[in-house]
Amino acid sequence: MFEDLIVRIALTLKESGLPYMIIGGQAVLLYGTPRMTKDIDVTLGVDIDDLTNAVEAVRRIGLVIIPEAFEAFVRDTRVLPTKDENTGIRVDFIFSYTLYERQAIERAKPVFLRGAAVMFASAEDVIIHKIFAGRPRDVEDVRSIMLKNPDFDRDYTGKWLKEFDRSVGSDSFTKLFFDLLRDVE
């Protein structure tokens, strides 16, 4: 069910020329401990200026856009929430064209599902996203990814978390990262 939809998303986004990576719970399934997830999160490597192209791709995938006034919603949140009516699976498309996201998409790893290359965020970038989100479930996801992938690139991960800390005037992201590292080592 999820796999079929992920493959449709990957093929259509590639065909549409939209760079992307799968993040969130689906990426945790790849790098961490299996857990229940009810949605698919996709980061698009484009700004909201490409909304028309993204909407056309979403419709070709066969997804229904959830908010009625979706243009305003995307402008306010940078997220295009959709749903597959056949399965009820929610798919969120996140618009991001920051330096970090562009680099993360370039680092995405192809995973072959049903013969199609699907671009998943690297383990390091999933860790960064999850630490940034910071909910208890995200912290547990980070712990499981660190345990399952002990050779992940700590320097890359720490560098970006320090950048995010600088941007918000804090040290909470790097502190959480190093606390989790100590826990798993």
C-alpha positions in Angstrom: 0.0 0.0 0.0 2.6 2.6 1.1 5.2 1.2 -1.2 3.0 1.5 -4.3 2.2 5.1 -3.4 5.8 6.0 -2.7 6.8 4.6 -6.1 4.1 6.6 -7.9 5.2 9.7 -6.1 8.9 9.1 -7.0 8.2 8.4 -10.7 5.9 11.4 -11.1 8.2 13.8 -9.3 11.1 12.7 -11.4 9.0 13.0 -14.6 8.0 16.5 -13.5 11.6 17.6 -12.9 10.9 18.2 -9.2 13.8 17.3 -6.9 12.7 15.6 -3.7 13.5 13.4 -0.8 11.3 11.2 1.4 11.7 12.2 5.1 9.8 11.5 8.3 8.4 8.2 9.4 9.0 6.5 6.1 12.7 7.4 6.2 12.8 6.2 9.9 11.5 2.8 8.7 14.6 2.6 6.4 17.2 3.7 8.9 15.8 3.1 12.3 13.4 0.8 14.3 10.2 -0.2 12.5 7.2 1.7 13.8 3.7 2.6 12.7 3.4 5.6 10.5 0.3 6.8 8.7 1.7 9.3 6.3 4.4 10.2 3.8 6.4 13.3 4.1 8.2 14.6 1.0 10.5 17.6 0.9 10.5 19.3 -2.5 13.7 21.1 -3.5 11.7 24.0 -4.9 10.2 27.2 -3.6 6.5 27.9 -3.6 7.1 29.7 -6.9 6.9 26.1 -8.4 3.4 25.4 -6.8 1.7 25.0 -10.2 4.2 22.3 -11.3 3.8 20.6 -7.9 0.0 20.7 -8.1 0.1 19.2 -11.6 2.3 16.4 -10.3 0.1 15.8 -7.3 -2.9 15.4 -9.5 -1.0 13.0 -11.9 -0.1 10.9 -8.8 -3.8 10.7 -8.1 -3.8 12.6 -4.8 -6.4 15.0 -3.6 -5.4 18.4 -2.2 -6.9 18.7 1.3 -7.3 22.5 2.0 -9.8 24.2 -0.2 -7.8 27.5 -0.3 -4.6 25.6 -0.8 -2.6 28.4 -2.4 -2.9 30.6 0.7 -2.3 27.6 2.9 1.0 26.8 1.1 2.0 30.5 1.3 1.5 30.4 5.1 2.9 27.0 5.9 5.1 26.0 2.9 3.2 22.6 3.0 0.8 21.1 0.5 -1.3 18.5 2.4 -2.8 15.8 0.2 -4.5 12.5 0.5 -4.8 9.3 -1.5 -8.5 8.6 -1.4 -8.1 4.9 -2.2 -6.0 4.2 0.9 -6.6 7.2 3.1 -2.8 7.8 3.3 -1.9 11.4 3.8 1.1 12.8 1.8 2.6 16.2 2.8 4.7 18.0 0.3 7.1 20.5 2.0 8.5 23.3 -0.1 12.0 24.1 0.8 14.8 25.7 -1.2 17.2 26.6 1.6 20.9 25.9 1.3 20.6 23.1 3.8 17.6 21.4 2.0 19.3 21.7 -1.4 22.4 20.0 0.0 20.2 17.3 1.8 18.4 16.5 -1.4 21.7 16.2 -3.3 22.8 13.7 -0.5 19.6 11.7 -0.8 20.0 8.0 -1.3 18.3 6.0 -4.0 16.4 3.1 -2.6 15.0 0.7 -5.1 11.3 -0.2 -4.6 9.6 -2.3 -7.2 12.4 -1.4 -9.7 12.1 2.3 -9.2 14.7 4.5 -7.6 13.1 6.4 -4.7 15.2 9.2 -3.1 15.3 9.0 0.7 16.9 11.5 2.9 20.3 10.3 4.2 20.4 8.9 7.8 22.2 12.1 8.8 19.5 14.4 7.3 16.8 12.3 9.0 18.6 12.8 12.3 18.8 16.6 11.7 15.1 16.8 10.7 14.0 14.8 13.8 16.2 16.8 16.2 14.8 20.0 14.7 11.3 18.7 15.3 12.2 17.6 18.8 9.0 15.8 19.9 9.5 12.7 22.1 8.7 10.4 19.2 11.3 12.2 17.1 14.0 11.8 19.8 13.3 8.1 20.0 13.5 7.9 16.2 17.0 9.6 16.4 18.1 7.2 19.0 17.1 4.2 16.9 18.8 5.6 13.8 22.0 6.2 15.7 22.0 2.7 17.1 21.3 1.1 13.7 23.7 3.3 11.8 26.7 3.8 14.1 28.9 5.0 11.2 26.7 8.0 10.3 28.6 11.2 9.6 28.7 13.0 13.0 30.6 16.0 11.6 28.1 16.8 8.9 25.2 16.3 11.4 26.8 18.4 14.1 27.8 21.2 11.6 24.2 21.7 10.4 22.7 21.5 13.9 25.2 24.2 15.0 24.1 26.3 12.1 20.4 25.9 13.2 21.4 26.7 16.8 23.1 29.9 15.6 20.1 30.9 13.5 17.8 30.7 16.6 20.4 31.9 19.2 20.4 28.7 21.1 22.4 25.5 21.6 19.5 23.2 22.2 19.9 21.2 18.9 23.6 20.4 19.4 23.0 19.7 23.1 20.3 17.2 22.3 22.5 15.6 19.5 25.5 15.1 21.8 23.3 13.9 24.7 21.8 11.3 22.4 25.3 10.3 21.1 26.4 9.7 24.7 23.3 7.6 25.4 23.9 5.3 22.4 27.7 4.9 22.7 
